[in-house]
Amino acid sequence: MKLISTRNPALRATFLEAVQAGLAPDGGLFVPTEIPRLNDVPGLLKLEFASRSAEILHRLLGDEFPRSVVDDLAHASFTFPAPLVKVAERISALELFHGPTLAFKDFGARFLARVLALGAGGHRRTVLTATSGDTGAAVAQAFHGLPGVQVVVLYPAGRVSPLQERQFATCGGNVLALAVEGAFDDCQRLVKGAFEDAELVSRLGLTSANSINIARLVAQTLYYFEGAAQTDGAPLVMSVPSGNFGNLYAGLMAQAMGAPISAFVVATNANRVVPDYLDTGVYQPRPSVATLSNAMDVGSPSNWERIFALFGGNHDAMAAALRWGSCTDGDTTRIVVDLDRAGYLADPHGAVAYRVLQSNLRDGEQGIFLATAHPAKFREALASALGREIPLPKTLSDLLDLPLLNEPLAADQAALRRRLM
């Protein structure tokens, strides 16, 4: 796989080079020069998840890694299922929260950690990431205890759920959790600024585990094929709860490779930067608004740059290819209650994706919404909506008595630089 920067196609990198760098030298994001079309998708869909993933990864990365290495990457990274669960007539949830940190980020983070290990060569690495919730946990778990790797997680203080915070801020060791006095957009800005600091990058061996890292997104393409493999062949529409828009870009990559997906639904909360752009043609990032679906509280989504490049900047092409909508907190709570009465417990992000899918599904189509996180991670919000306690899986209940090992950080580039150095 050969990659270029979204901002300058003359800046090229191999897959491993792009993974190690995280961000392109010009501040752009790495994207494939071309997305290969798979000509045997029906056969691939008959394989089980890990074997199919190995085969698809081989088609993408076979010019860079031997087949045995790709097989090991797939079978070591994807050791948990992604079941499809029927929720309503013509609508199912693709549950992506059965990994070690109970969120879809486990797919990308575990794959990324193993790819970075291939190219480490004994050199020190600092993995710097911003999180609005689940990325921090997945990255901390994937890299915790690995020799030669320091993990630094930036998150907006008071704007992730308490259990999400405990998943990465109780690790200690080689995981440093920094509670930023601001919003997720501030965390993201600080990370990007650090990658523009040549001395920091060189001295610390900086790389990113955010969805700006192409390895995360390559891994995420694979569960779109898994979702399609579990359907009955009717036209498939997939609803993606969207914040930083890496998950949607991964889905569009899978579609371009031949995954049988008829359309994608862009589902956001009150942070409507992208739906407003699709409505009007005017792209206007703005400060994010705090909501119940906090992982989607992004006012300047990084990966929209990749999607913009994929469509050649053509607004009309994007508006024709996508469906979209947004959901208020009131709508989110009502959907959580309605789904619970129907026998399905959804987290707030899944509820948003379900609601927007409902309003965009057409006759004769089947819909899938991505259930990106275990509901128990949002037990406070769900308990308030449902009037009952939400039981915790052991992996979460074990965190309750652990001390938080975080540090406060001003939303200031110089303050981050001093702490990293």
Buried (B, 14 or more C-beta within 10 A) or exposed (E): BBBBBBBEEEBBBBBBEBBBBBBBBEBBBBBBEEBEEBEEBEEBBEBEBBBBBBBBBBBBBEEBBEEEBBBBBBEEBBBBEBBBEEBBEBBBBBBBBBBBBBBBBBBBBBBBBBBBBBBBEEEEBBBBBBBBBBBBBBBBBBBBEBEEBBBBBBBBBEBBBBBBBBBBBBBEEBBBBBBBBBBBBBBBBBBBBBBEBEEBBEEBBBBBBBBBBBBBBBBBBBBBBBBBBBBEEEBBBBBBBBBBBBBBBBBBBBBBBBBBBEBBBBBBBBBBBBBBBBEEEEBEBEEBEBBBBBBBBBBBBBBBBBBBBBBEEEBEEBBEBBBBBBBBBEBBBBBBBBBBEEEBBBBBBBBBBBBBBBEBBEEEBBBBBBBBBBBBBBBEBBEEBBEEEBEBEEBBEEBEEEEEBBEEBBBBBEBBBEEBE
